[in-house]
Amino acid sequence: MKCLRVGLFAGAGVLAACTTLPQEITYLDLTDPLPRERVHSPQGGIGGGGCGFSGSSATSDVTITLETLDKRQYSIGEEVTFEAKIQNSGKENIEMPWTPHLGDLEPADSIKSYTYLQGAVALKFTDPIASRSFSVYANFYGSPDVPGSTREVLPGQSILVRVRRKIDVYEDWWWKRVKESPPLTVNASANFLLNRVTYSPNETQSSGTDSSRCIPLRTTEANQLEVALWPRKSD
């Protein structure tokens, strides 16, 4: 906390007014191509519903800004590196996961259930004419039971997340759209999701299930950047 001294000529009194200034938290780097994974992974992926909230149930506000892209044109299948700033724009503290290594959160006891936070930073590409989107994203994790794996983000504070991912599309519509209109001009923006996940082992202890519950956030996308998409170079 930084203090600003303000002199007031009210008798001999001097008022020292302290103001709390927002502070930027250092990078969270998610560019590691080989994060440490769990020994016991769930079967069939993560169960549970998505957010699907109207905003009224959210108690925290987040503003996310797409700060940088390494280029402004990409081919499908090419890697993109981007940075997104996630700001706590509300009045409540937000517990933020802080490691790409989910394996570090797994307890040594294979029959023990455990709960962790899962954050996802997405780079969303939107066709402004068709109003259709696809995203590439990176996950990061944390647990209060594992020191250093979470950060408390105070109101006004921000974190800067750096991500490197391959641009892949899985819908035929996008393949055709990009091939028919090269280069296809789209809008790129960033988004953020936060979940609380509980892992429960099964009877054989070889694997188990993840049950996910969304932590509702009122999320504001602060900006968009124009990007050109080309077909995969081998097409």
TAJO-V385019 format. One line per field, one symbol per residue. ss: DSSP state (a for helix, b for strand, c for the rest). psi: psi as a letter, one per 40 degrees, with the letter a starting at -180 (. if undefined). burial: 1 if it has 16 or more other C-alpha atoms within 10 Angstrom, else 0. A space follows every 50 residues. Layout:
ss->???
psi->???
burial->???
//
This chain:
ss->cbbbbbbbbbccbbbbbbbccccbbbbbbbcccccccccccbbbbbbccc cccccccccbbbbbbbbbbcccbbbcccbbbbbbbbbbcccccbbbbcbc caaaaccccccccbbbbbbbbbbbbbbccccbbbbbbbbbbbcccccccb bbbccccbbbbbbbbbcccccaaaaaaaaacccbbbbbbbbbbbbbbbbb bccccccbbbbbbbccbbbbbcccbbbbbbccccc
psi->hihhhhhhggbeihhhhhhhhiihiiihhfehegihiidhiiheahiiia cfieddeieihhhhhhdiidieiiiheiihhihhhhhgeaeiihhhifie gddeehidheehiiiihhihhihhhhhddefiiiiiiiiiiiheehheei ihhiheiiihhhihiihiiehdddddddddfhihhihhiiihihihhhhh iadeedaaihhhhhhhihhhhdiihhihhiihde.
burial->00000000000000000000000000011110000000011100000000 00000000011111111010001111100101111111110011111111 11111100011011111111111111100000011111111110000011 10111111111111101100000110110000111111111111111111 10000011111111111111000100111111000
//
